[in-house]
Amino acid sequence: MEPTVIDSIALAGSVADHDMSPLGLFLQADWIVKTVMLMLAVASLWCWAIIFDKVMTLRKLRRLAGQFEESFWSGGSLEDLYDRIGNRPSDPMASIFAAAMREWRRSAAKGLTATGQLRTSLRSRIEQAMHVTIGREMEQLEKHMPFLASVGSTAPFIGLFGTVWGIMNSFSSIAVSKNTSLAVVAPGIAEALFATALGLVAAIPAVLAYNKLSNDLGKYAARLEAFGAEFSSILSRQLDEGE
């Protein structure tokens, strides 16, 4: 029994020599595993920065859109509203309105509303101007969203690569030391599994946030499209009444 007791004491001492905290696991890891961990940590921080920025931006834009719609549907003159915000629209919905009114004024100034054919052409140009503006504004809002999708899909595999590499190092340690005790392999396996954990920490919030933000952006885009269709109808009605 005495050799078993001695082996147990040596095993405990060997395990205790390793710092099993997250920082300790990082510092003791192989340089390739460290690189993987750093990549995942940076990706996770950048994902959270994008998430926070998108959430705050969408909250602000919904509030501004509500304020603009209140002014738009208040019954006041559209010309006066354009004069107030035309040069400096505060949100995408105001930009859509400004783009349509700009095209309207340019065509009216050149007398391009005199005949039915010219009015039809003007309707098409106004709709195209609003469509282009919606696309440009949504492209800006969707900036960095592909990064969230990429992190969500690849981070677990990057972490798995770090895990596989760490386990390979653990088995190499066994081969070199010719010692199959847990004290030899446990620290390397812990470091390897920590890389997988970091991959999941980066991927799970990225996937959840991407799905939620994509849904919110889709709803906001639909709101802009609905406003564009309503405003197009209003301008078309005014053109018909001017015949």
N, C-alpha and C positions, 0 to 999 in steps of 0.2 A: 504493500500500500504506500510505502514511503516515496517511491519514484513518482507515483500518480500525484501525490500532494505537491511534490517539487515542480512537476510539469504544470500543475494548475496555477501555482504561484507565478511561475515564469510567464504563463499565458496571460494571466491578469496584468502582470507588469508590462508586457509588450503592448496590450490593448490600451492600457492607461497612458502609454507614451504618446499616443496619437490624439490630437485634438479633434473631437467629433462634432464641434460646432460648425455652422455653415462657413464661417470665415476660415476656420482651421481646415475644413475639407477642401476649400478653394486653394489655400496656400500650399497644402501638401500634394495637390494634384499634379499630374504630368502637364507639361507646357501645352500640349495639344488639348487636353481636357480643360485647362485654364482658358485657352482661347475660345473654346466652345461655350464655357460658362460666361465669359465676358460678352460674347456676341449675344447670347440669350438675355443677359441682364440689360444690355443696352437696348436690344429690341423691345424688351418689356417696358422699359422706361419711356421709349419713344412712342410705343402704343398707347400708354396712359396719357402722354401729352396730347396725342391726336384725339383720343377719346374725350378728354376734357375740353379741348378746343372745339370739337364738333358739337358737343352737347351745349356749350355756352353760345356758340354761333347760331345754332338752330333755335334756341330759346329766344335769342335777341331778334332773329329774323321773323319768327312767328309774331312777336310783339309788334314789330315795325309794320308787318303786313296787316295786322289788325288795325293799327292806327291809320295806315294808308286807305284801307277799304272804308273805314269810317268817313274819311274826308271825301273819298271818291263817290260814295253813295249818299252823301249829305244833301245832294240836290244843287250844289254850287256849280259854277261854270267850269267846264273842263279846261278851257283856255286859261282861266285864272290859276287853276291847279297846276297846269303845265308851266306857267310863268314862275310859280313858286319853287317847283322842284325839278324843272326840266334840265337844268345844267348840272345839278348835283343830286341825283336820286340817291336816297338813303338805303334802299334795299332792292332786291331783284324785282319785286312787284312794281315798284316805282320806276325801275329801269325799263320794264316792259311797256308801261304806260308812256314813258318819255319817248321810247323808240317809235311807237305807233303815232304819237302826236307829232313828232318831228317829221315823219314821212307825210303825214296829213298836211302839215303847214307848207312843206316844200312843194307838194303837188298843187295845193290851192294857190300858192303864190305864182306858180307857172301856168295857171289856168288849165290844169289837167283834170278838172272835174266837170268839164262842160258837156261832154257827151256820154252816152251810156257805155260805150266801149272803153272810154278813158276811166270811167268810174269802176268798171269791172277790173281793169288793170290796177287801179289804185287799191282796191280791196285786196288783190293778190299781193301787192307790195307791202301793204300794212301787215297782213297775216305773216308774210315771210319775215318782216322785220321783227315781229314779236317772237316768232319761232326761233330765229337766230339768237335773239337776246336770251330767251329761256335756255337754249342749249349752252350758251356761253356762261350764264350764271350758274347753271347746274354743274357744268364742268369744273368751275372754280370751287363750288361747294363739295364736290366729290373728290377733290384733291386729297391725296394720301390714303384714300380708302383702299386702293389696291395693296398698300403696305400692310394694313390690318389683315386683309385676306391672305397675303403671302405668309405673314407670321403665323396666323392661325393654322395654315396647312403644312408649313415646313418646320416650325419650331419643335414639335415632338420628334421628328426624324433627326434634326440636328442634335437634340438632346440624346437621342438613342445612339447616334454616332459616338458621342462622348462616352456613353455608357459602355458600348462595345469596346472602345479603345481602352477605357479604364480596366475592364475585366481582362482584356488581353495582357495588360501590364501586371495584373494580379497573378495570372497564371505564369507569366514570365518570372515573377518573384518566387513562386513556388518551385519552378524549375531550377532557378539559380541557387536558392537556399536548400533545396531538397527537403523542405519542411512543409508538410501538408496541414499544419495546425491552423486553426481559425485566426490566430494572431497575425499570420503572414498575409492572408487573403482578405480579411475583413476590412481593413482601412481602404484598400484599393477598390473593393466593391462598393463601400459607402460613398467614396468619391464619385464612382461611376454612376451610381443611382442618383446622386445629387444633381448630376448633369441632366438626367431624365426629368427630375422634379422641376428644375429650372425651365426646361422645355415646355412642360405642362403649365407652369406658372405664366409663361409668356403666351402660350397658345389659347388657353381657355378664355381669359378676358378678351383677347383679340377676336375670337370667333363670336362670342356673345355680343360684343360691342358692334362688330361688323353687321351682324344680322339686325340688331336693333336700329343702328344708324341707317342702314340701307332702307329699312322699312320707313323710318322717319323722313329720309330724303325723298323716297318715293311719294309719300303723302304730300310733302311740300311741293314737289314737282307737279303733282296732280292739281294742287291748289293754284299754282301759277298757270297751268294749262287752262283751268276753268276760268280764271280771270281773263286770260287772253281771248278765249272764245266769247265771253260775255262782252268784253270791250269791242271786239271785232263786230259783234252784232249791233252794238250801239252806233258805231261809226257807219256801218252799212245802212242802218235805218236813217241816219242823218243824210247820207248820200241820196237815198231814195226819196226822202222828203224834199231834197233840194232840186229834184228834177222839174 
